[in-house]
Amino acid sequence: MFLAEKDGEWEPYKVRRRTDKTERNPVLQEEVEEINDMKKTFGEPEDDEIIYEEDPVSEEGAVWPISEGRITNWPCFFALMTHVYNTLNPPFHTPILLIVQPAWTPREHEKLTQFFFEKFKTPAFGLMDSAIATAWAYGVHTATVVDVGRDKVDVTAVSEFIPHGTGRVVALPNCGGEAMTERLLEILRSKGFTREMCEQLKRSAICEILPVGVRLPGTSDSPVQQVITNPAAAASTGATGSGPGRRESAAAFGMVPRGPGPDTETGEEQNGDDENEGVLDVASIVAGGKMNEYLARKEREKQEKAAAKKKGAETAPVQARPVRLPNSKRERNTFMYEDHALLDQLKSMNLGSKGMAEAQAALDEGPQKKHDAPEQMDVGEPRSAIEANGTSDFLFSSHTGPIRREIEVGTERFQAASGGILERIADAIHRTISSVEEVNKRSELWDSLIICGNGSKIRGSPTFLTEQQ
């Protein structure tokens, strides 16, 4: 949620003032002019020309009412519940069922009950534990529910729809989706990746957790998961233990090799002139006034690539289609990164509607990109996120969709949950099930393992947890 201009009020999206006339909605501007003409007739003061707009992408100034499963900002949380209720907009008073987090206390349950009865006048209100709701949704009465959230993980043993409080792991920190993003950022920061890039990489299809014992692509002796038996050797040389054959290549783990010397953890910093290393910072190129040169180079490279492809197709004999390797067996793969910062940079340059459309069309590397001018584009092809949602971008003088860039990633994409994240979750599952008093129920709890939450959407994570035990 975002703080509104009036004290004590909240907004679900970031609200900005749009002061650039070239960026305004022409339909809204006509309405403002009509209202001002009417006010002139009756001698009333005219409205100012400031137009407000919502930015559903920006997180600048956002307030998170829940942190690690606990409510930390009650006014913000109540405003969020009000927004959800108004969005659903029930036609009449209906009962409300609220799924609660394990970290919420009975006193907080009372506070929530009082708010919903007094605010919405609901005829009935109920609270349900999230682990019981998950087991009911899967149609099982006995299961171990592992809820992987943004900042924490909850592990609950449910037996006959009764959660076991003894041994229940509540809000295990540094094990959720945010920890995986930070791990990717730690590995890829030296290659120019930002936190937003790592977040979108984590959500993409190429980010995967390989099963235990599976080797990284391109290596013959370096598994993803290793057990370090000699921490001193690992800290100094990168070896997992003493003796021959225990030193693994740091490149296999996506890390910078240890120093001394250049291109090492303790070496000298690189000047960053080589654009083939890391991710090209297009936003800095645009801000530095070199946008025309960059666009001309991109167009030239595109033409050369198309000519080489055409020439190769004419001269090459007809061959069998090559086998497409799965992501887990490819050393490098690409994903589409939506560069919102670059779009904001272009908007700040006041290029106008035509210049903005041309710049976005030239920079966008998405698979549905059209090479024709914006005026000649097929009307059946959505040109922006707004038009794809059913609203024609004729209402807006510039495109508002993000600029997509194709970014290549190596084996670092398999290490989002490295650094002990999944090991801590597996240990929490073992402790929770071992704490169940009914010994005959433990085998059933192991067999019925439910892994849910947005943090569990990375491919391969359930496989790791089941094979780890």
C-alpha positions as CSV (number, residue, x, y, z in Angstrom):
1,M,0.0,0.0,0.0
2,F,1.0,3.6,-0.5
3,L,0.4,6.7,1.7
4,A,-2.1,9.1,0.2
5,E,-1.9,12.9,0.3
6,K,-4.4,13.0,3.1
7,D,-3.2,11.8,6.5
8,G,-4.5,8.4,7.5
9,E,-5.5,7.3,4.0
10,W,-3.9,4.7,1.8
11,E,-3.8,3.9,-2.0
12,P,-3.3,0.5,-3.5
13,Y,-1.1,1.9,-6.3
14,K,1.5,4.6,-6.6
15,V,-0.2,7.9,-7.6
16,R,1.9,10.3,-9.7
17,R,1.3,13.8,-10.9
18,R,1.6,14.0,-14.7
19,T,2.7,17.4,-15.7
20,D,4.2,16.8,-19.2
21,K,1.5,17.7,-21.7
22,T,3.0,15.3,-24.3
23,E,2.3,12.4,-22.0
24,R,-1.2,13.2,-21.1
25,N,-4.3,11.3,-22.0
26,P,-6.0,13.4,-24.8
27,V,-9.5,12.2,-23.8
28,L,-9.0,13.4,-20.2
29,Q,-7.5,16.7,-21.4
30,E,-10.6,17.3,-23.5
31,E,-12.8,16.7,-20.5
32,V,-10.7,19.2,-18.4
33,E,-11.1,21.8,-21.1
34,E,-14.9,21.3,-21.3
35,I,-15.2,21.7,-17.5
36,N,-13.0,24.8,-17.6
37,D,-15.2,26.3,-20.4
38,M,-18.3,25.7,-18.3
39,K,-16.7,27.3,-15.2
40,K,-15.8,30.3,-17.3
41,T,-19.4,30.7,-18.2
42,F,-20.5,30.8,-14.6
43,G,-17.4,32.9,-13.5
44,E,-15.9,30.1,-11.4
45,P,-12.1,29.6,-11.1
46,E,-10.6,27.1,-13.6
47,D,-9.1,23.8,-12.5
48,D,-5.3,23.4,-12.8
49,E,-3.9,21.3,-15.5
50,I,-2.3,18.6,-13.3
51,I,-3.5,15.1,-14.1
52,Y,-3.0,12.2,-11.7
53,E,-2.2,8.7,-12.9
54,E,-1.6,5.3,-11.2
55,D,1.6,3.4,-11.6
56,P,0.8,-0.3,-10.9
57,V,4.4,-1.4,-11.4
58,S,6.4,1.1,-9.2
59,E,7.2,0.1,-5.6
60,E,8.7,3.5,-4.7
61,G,7.4,4.5,-1.2
62,A,5.5,1.2,-0.8
63,V,4.6,0.1,2.7
64,W,4.3,-3.7,3.4
65,P,1.9,-4.3,6.3
66,I,3.1,-7.9,6.8
67,S,6.7,-8.8,7.4
68,E,7.8,-12.5,7.9
69,G,4.2,-13.5,8.4
70,R,3.6,-11.0,11.2
71,I,1.4,-7.8,11.0
72,T,3.7,-4.9,11.5
73,N,1.5,-2.0,10.4
74,W,-2.1,-2.3,11.4
75,P,-3.5,0.9,9.7
76,C,-1.9,-0.2,6.5
77,F,-3.2,-3.8,6.9
78,F,-6.8,-2.6,7.6
79,A,-6.6,-0.4,4.5
80,L,-5.4,-3.4,2.4
81,M,-8.4,-5.5,3.7
82,T,-10.7,-2.6,2.8
83,H,-9.3,-2.4,-0.7
84,V,-9.7,-6.2,-1.2
85,Y,-13.3,-6.0,0.1
86,N,-14.2,-3.1,-2.2
87,T,-12.6,-4.8,-5.1
88,L,-14.7,-7.9,-4.6
89,N,-17.7,-5.6,-4.1
90,P,-20.3,-8.1,-2.8
91,P,-23.8,-7.2,-3.7
92,F,-25.1,-7.8,-0.2
93,H,-23.7,-8.6,3.2
94,T,-22.0,-12.0,3.1
95,P,-20.1,-14.1,5.6
96,I,-16.3,-13.7,5.6
97,L,-13.7,-16.4,6.1
98,L,-10.2,-15.1,6.8
99,I,-7.1,-17.4,6.3
100,V,-4.7,-16.5,9.1
101,Q,-1.0,-17.0,9.4
102,P,0.5,-19.3,12.1
103,A,2.4,-16.3,13.5
104,W,-0.7,-14.4,14.4
105,T,-1.6,-14.5,18.1
106,P,-5.1,-14.9,19.7
107,R,-5.1,-11.3,20.7
108,E,-4.6,-10.3,17.0
109,H,-7.4,-12.7,16.1
110,E,-9.7,-10.7,18.4
111,K,-8.5,-7.4,16.9
112,L,-9.3,-8.7,13.4
113,T,-12.7,-10.0,14.3
114,Q,-13.6,-6.7,15.9
115,F,-12.5,-4.8,12.7
116,F,-14.5,-6.9,10.3
117,F,-17.7,-6.8,12.3
118,E,-17.5,-3.1,12.9
119,K,-16.2,-2.0,9.4
120,F,-18.2,-4.3,7.1
121,K,-21.2,-5.3,9.2
122,T,-20.7,-8.9,8.1
123,P,-23.4,-11.3,9.4
124,A,-20.7,-14.0,10.2
125,F,-16.9,-14.1,10.4
126,G,-14.5,-17.0,10.8
127,L,-10.8,-17.6,11.1
128,M,-9.0,-20.6,9.6
129,D,-5.4,-21.7,9.9
130,S,-3.6,-21.6,6.6
131,A,-2.2,-25.1,7.0
132,I,-5.6,-26.6,7.6
133,A,-7.0,-24.6,4.6
134,T,-4.2,-26.0,2.4
135,A,-4.8,-29.6,3.5
136,W,-8.5,-29.2,2.9
137,A,-7.9,-27.8,-0.6
138,Y,-5.8,-30.8,-1.5
139,G,-8.4,-33.2,0.0
140,V,-6.1,-34.8,2.6
141,H,-6.6,-35.0,6.3
142,T,-3.0,-35.8,7.3
143,A,-0.1,-34.0,5.6
144,T,3.0,-31.9,6.2
145,V,2.4,-28.4,4.8
146,V,5.4,-26.4,3.8
147,D,4.4,-22.8,3.1
148,V,7.2,-20.9,1.3
149,G,6.5,-17.2,1.3
150,R,8.4,-14.0,0.5
151,D,10.5,-13.7,3.7
152,K,9.8,-16.9,5.6
153,V,8.8,-20.5,5.6
154,D,6.1,-22.2,7.8
155,V,6.2,-26.0,8.4
156,T,3.1,-27.6,10.0
157,A,2.2,-31.2,10.6
158,V,-1.6,-31.7,10.2
159,S,-3.1,-34.9,11.5
160,E,-6.8,-35.5,11.0
161,F,-7.2,-31.8,10.2
162,I,-5.6,-30.8,13.5
163,P,-2.4,-28.8,13.4
164,H,0.3,-30.0,15.8
165,G,1.6,-27.0,17.8
166,T,4.6,-29.0,19.2
167,G,7.6,-28.7,16.9
168,R,5.7,-26.4,14.5
169,V,8.2,-24.2,12.6
170,V,6.7,-20.7,12.4
171,A,8.2,-17.9,10.3
172,L,11.6,-19.5,9.6
173,P,13.6,-16.5,8.3
174,N,15.9,-16.2,5.3
175,C,14.4,-19.1,3.4
176,G,11.7,-17.6,1.2
177,G,11.6,-16.1,-2.2
178,E,13.4,-13.0,-1.1
179,A,16.3,-15.0,0.1
180,M,16.6,-16.7,-3.3
181,T,16.6,-13.3,-5.1
182,E,19.3,-12.1,-2.8
183,R,21.3,-15.2,-3.5
184,L,21.1,-14.6,-7.3
185,L,22.1,-11.0,-6.8
186,E,25.1,-12.1,-4.7
187,I,26.3,-14.4,-7.5
188,L,25.4,-12.1,-10.5
189,R,26.2,-8.7,-9.1
190,S,29.7,-8.8,-10.6
191,K,28.2,-9.3,-14.0
192,G,26.1,-6.1,-13.9
193,F,22.8,-7.7,-12.7
194,T,20.5,-5.5,-10.6
195,R,18.0,-6.7,-8.0
196,E,15.1,-6.3,-10.4
197,M,16.9,-8.4,-13.0
198,C,17.5,-11.2,-10.5
199,E,13.9,-11.0,-9.4
200,Q,12.6,-11.5,-13.0
201,L,15.2,-14.2,-13.6
202,K,13.9,-16.1,-10.5
203,R,10.4,-15.9,-11.9
204,S,11.4,-17.0,-15.4
205,A,11.2,-20.5,-16.7
206,I,15.0,-20.9,-17.0
207,C,15.6,-20.6,-13.2
208,E,15.6,-24.1,-11.9
209,I,16.8,-26.1,-8.9
210,L,18.5,-29.3,-10.1
211,P,18.0,-32.6,-8.1
212,V,20.7,-33.8,-5.7
213,G,23.7,-35.3,-7.5
214,V,22.9,-33.8,-10.9
215,R,26.0,-32.1,-12.4
216,L,25.9,-28.5,-13.7
217,P,25.8,-28.3,-17.5
218,G,29.2,-28.1,-19.0
219,T,31.0,-29.7,-16.1
220,S,31.9,-33.4,-15.5
221,D,32.9,-33.4,-11.8
222,S,31.0,-30.5,-10.1
223,P,27.6,-31.3,-8.7
224,V,25.2,-28.5,-7.7
225,Q,25.1,-29.5,-4.0
226,Q,28.4,-30.1,-2.1
227,V,29.3,-30.8,1.5
228,I,32.2,-28.7,2.7
229,T,34.3,-30.7,5.1
230,N,37.1,-28.3,5.5
231,P,35.9,-24.7,6.0
232,A,39.4,-23.3,6.1
233,A,40.3,-24.8,2.8
234,A,37.0,-23.6,1.3
235,A,37.6,-20.0,2.5
236,S,41.2,-19.8,1.1
237,T,41.4,-22.0,-2.0
238,G,37.8,-23.0,-2.8
239,A,38.5,-26.7,-2.0
240,T,35.7,-28.7,-0.3
241,G,38.2,-30.6,1.8
242,S,41.8,-31.7,2.1
243,G,43.6,-34.1,-0.3
244,P,43.7,-34.5,-4.1
245,G,40.6,-34.0,-6.2
246,R,38.8,-31.8,-3.6
247,R,39.3,-28.5,-5.3
248,E,36.5,-27.6,-7.7
249,S,36.4,-24.9,-10.3
250,A,34.8,-21.7,-8.9
251,A,33.4,-21.0,-12.4
252,A,31.2,-24.1,-12.0
253,F,29.4,-22.4,-9.2
254,G,29.0,-19.0,-10.9
255,M,31.5,-17.4,-8.5
256,V,34.6,-15.3,-9.1
257,P,37.8,-17.3,-8.6
258,R,39.9,-16.4,-5.6
259,G,42.9,-14.1,-5.9
260,P,45.4,-12.7,-6.0
261,G,45.4,-11.1,-9.4
262,P,43.0,-9.6,-11.9
263,D,39.6,-11.1,-12.5
264,T,39.5,-12.5,-9.0
265,E,37.6,-11.8,-5.7
266,T,40.7,-9.9,-4.4
267,G,41.9,-8.6,-7.8
268,E,41.6,-5.2,-9.3
269,E,38.3,-3.8,-10.4
270,Q,37.5,-3.9,-14.1
271,N,36.9,-0.8,-16.1
272,G,33.7,-2.1,-17.5
273,D,34.4,-1.1,-21.1
274,D,34.0,-4.5,-22.6
275,E,30.3,-4.8,-23.4
276,N,30.5,-8.5,-23.9
277,E,31.1,-9.1,-20.2
278,G,28.0,-8.8,-18.0
279,V,24.8,-7.0,-18.8
280,L,24.8,-3.9,-20.9
281,D,23.5,-0.9,-19.1
282,V,21.2,0.6,-21.8
283,A,19.7,3.1,-19.4
284,S,23.1,4.8,-18.8
285,I,23.7,4.9,-22.5
286,V,20.4,6.6,-23.1
287,A,21.0,9.0,-20.2
288,G,24.5,9.8,-21.5
289,G,23.1,11.2,-24.8
290,K,24.3,8.2,-26.9
291,M,20.8,6.8,-27.7
292,N,21.0,7.6,-31.5
293,E,24.4,5.9,-31.7
294,Y,23.1,2.8,-29.8
295,L,19.9,2.6,-31.9
296,A,21.9,2.9,-35.2
297,R,24.3,0.1,-34.0
298,K,21.3,-2.1,-33.0
299,E,19.7,-1.6,-36.4
300,R,23.0,-2.3,-38.2
301,E,23.5,-5.5,-36.2
302,K,20.0,-6.6,-36.9
303,Q,20.5,-6.1,-40.7
304,E,23.8,-7.9,-40.7
305,K,22.3,-10.8,-38.7
306,A,19.3,-11.0,-41.1
307,A,21.6,-11.0,-44.2
308,A,23.9,-13.7,-42.7
309,K,20.9,-15.8,-41.9
310,K,19.5,-15.4,-45.4
311,K,22.9,-16.2,-47.0
312,G,23.4,-19.2,-44.8
313,A,19.9,-20.5,-45.7
314,E,20.6,-20.2,-49.4
315,T,24.0,-22.0,-49.3
316,A,23.5,-24.6,-46.6
317,P,22.2,-28.0,-47.6
318,V,19.0,-29.3,-46.1
319,Q,19.8,-30.9,-42.8
320,A,17.9,-32.6,-40.0
321,R,16.5,-30.2,-37.4
322,P,19.0,-30.1,-34.4
323,V,17.8,-31.6,-31.1
324,R,16.7,-28.9,-28.7
325,L,18.4,-29.5,-25.3
326,P,16.3,-29.0,-22.1
327,N,17.2,-26.1,-19.9
328,S,18.8,-28.3,-17.3
329,K,21.4,-29.5,-19.9
330,R,22.3,-26.1,-21.4
331,E,25.3,-24.1,-20.2
332,R,23.7,-20.8,-21.1
333,N,20.1,-19.7,-21.7
334,T,18.2,-16.4,-22.2
335,F,15.1,-14.8,-20.6
336,M,13.1,-11.7,-21.4
337,Y,13.7,-8.9,-18.9
338,E,11.1,-6.1,-18.7
339,D,13.2,-2.9,-18.3
340,H,10.9,-0.5,-16.5
341,A,13.9,1.8,-15.6
342,L,14.8,2.3,-19.2
343,L,11.2,3.2,-20.0
344,D,11.1,5.8,-17.2
345,Q,14.4,7.2,-18.6
346,L,12.9,7.6,-22.0
347,K,9.8,9.3,-20.6
348,S,12.0,11.8,-18.7
349,M,13.7,12.9,-22.0
350,N,10.4,14.3,-23.4
351,L,10.8,12.7,-26.8
352,G,7.1,13.3,-27.8
353,S,4.6,10.6,-28.8
354,K,6.3,9.8,-32.1
355,G,9.8,9.8,-30.8
356,M,8.8,7.7,-27.8
357,A,7.1,5.1,-30.0
358,E,10.1,4.9,-32.3
359,A,12.6,4.6,-29.4
360,Q,10.5,1.9,-27.7
361,A,10.0,0.0,-31.0
362,A,13.8,0.1,-31.6
363,L,14.8,-1.0,-28.1
364,D,12.2,-3.7,-27.6
365,E,13.6,-7.2,-28.2
366,G,10.4,-9.1,-27.4
367,P,9.3,-12.0,-29.6
368,Q,6.2,-10.2,-30.7
369,K,8.1,-7.1,-31.8
370,K,7.1,-5.5,-35.1
371,H,9.8,-4.0,-37.3
372,D,7.4,-1.6,-39.1
373,A,6.6,1.9,-38.0
374,P,3.9,2.2,-35.3
375,E,1.4,3.6,-37.8
376,Q,1.8,0.5,-40.0
377,M,1.5,-2.1,-37.3
378,D,-1.2,-4.7,-37.6
379,V,-4.2,-3.7,-35.5
380,G,-4.6,-7.3,-34.4
381,E,-1.2,-7.2,-32.7
382,P,-1.3,-5.5,-29.2
383,R,1.3,-2.8,-29.0
384,S,1.3,-2.4,-25.3
385,A,0.2,-3.9,-22.1
386,I,-2.8,-1.6,-22.0
387,E,-4.0,-2.5,-25.4
388,A,-3.5,-6.2,-24.6
389,N,-5.8,-5.7,-21.6
390,G,-8.6,-4.4,-23.9
391,T,-7.9,-0.7,-23.9
392,S,-6.6,0.8,-27.1
393,D,-3.4,2.8,-26.7
394,F,-5.0,5.5,-28.9
395,L,-6.1,7.0,-25.6
396,F,-2.5,7.6,-24.7
397,S,0.0,9.6,-26.6
398,S,2.9,7.1,-25.9
399,H,3.4,3.5,-25.3
400,T,3.2,2.5,-21.6
401,G,4.3,-1.2,-21.9
402,P,7.7,-2.2,-20.6
403,I,10.7,-2.5,-22.9
404,R,11.8,-6.1,-23.2
405,R,15.5,-7.1,-23.4
406,E,16.9,-10.5,-24.0
407,I,19.5,-11.3,-21.3
408,E,21.8,-14.4,-21.3
409,V,22.6,-16.3,-18.1
410,G,25.0,-19.1,-17.4
411,T,24.8,-21.8,-14.8
412,E,24.1,-19.2,-12.1
413,R,20.4,-19.7,-12.8
414,F,20.6,-23.1,-11.1
415,Q,21.8,-21.7,-7.8
416,A,19.0,-19.6,-6.5
417,A,18.5,-21.9,-3.5
418,S,22.2,-22.6,-2.9
419,G,23.9,-21.3,0.2
420,G,22.0,-23.5,2.6
421,I,18.4,-22.3,1.9
422,L,16.9,-25.6,1.1
423,E,19.0,-27.4,3.6
424,R,17.4,-25.3,6.4
425,I,13.9,-26.0,5.0
426,A,14.6,-29.8,4.9
427,D,15.9,-29.7,8.5
428,A,12.8,-27.8,9.6
429,I,10.6,-30.5,8.0
430,H,12.5,-33.2,9.8
431,R,12.2,-31.5,13.2
432,T,8.5,-30.9,12.7
433,I,7.6,-34.5,11.8
434,S,9.9,-35.9,14.4
435,S,8.0,-33.9,17.1
436,V,4.6,-35.5,16.3
437,E,3.7,-37.6,19.4
438,E,1.8,-40.2,17.3
439,V,4.7,-42.3,15.9
440,N,2.5,-44.2,13.5
441,K,1.5,-41.0,11.8
442,R,5.0,-39.9,10.9
443,S,5.3,-42.1,7.8
444,E,2.0,-40.8,6.5
445,L,3.3,-37.2,7.1
446,W,6.4,-38.0,5.1
447,D,4.3,-39.5,2.3
448,S,1.9,-36.5,2.2
449,L,4.2,-33.5,1.7
450,I,2.5,-30.4,0.4
451,I,4.8,-27.5,-0.7
452,C,2.9,-24.3,-1.5
453,G,3.4,-20.6,-1.6
454,N,4.8,-18.3,-4.3
455,G,8.3,-19.1,-3.2
456,S,7.9,-22.7,-4.2
457,K,7.2,-21.9,-7.8
458,I,10.8,-22.3,-8.8
459,R,11.2,-25.5,-10.9
460,G,12.7,-28.4,-9.1
461,S,12.4,-27.3,-5.4
462,P,9.9,-30.0,-4.3
463,T,12.1,-32.6,-5.9
464,F,15.1,-31.5,-3.9
465,L,13.2,-31.5,-0.6
466,T,11.8,-35.0,-1.1
467,E,15.1,-36.5,-2.2
468,Q,17.0,-34.6,0.6
469,Q,15.2,-36.8,3.2
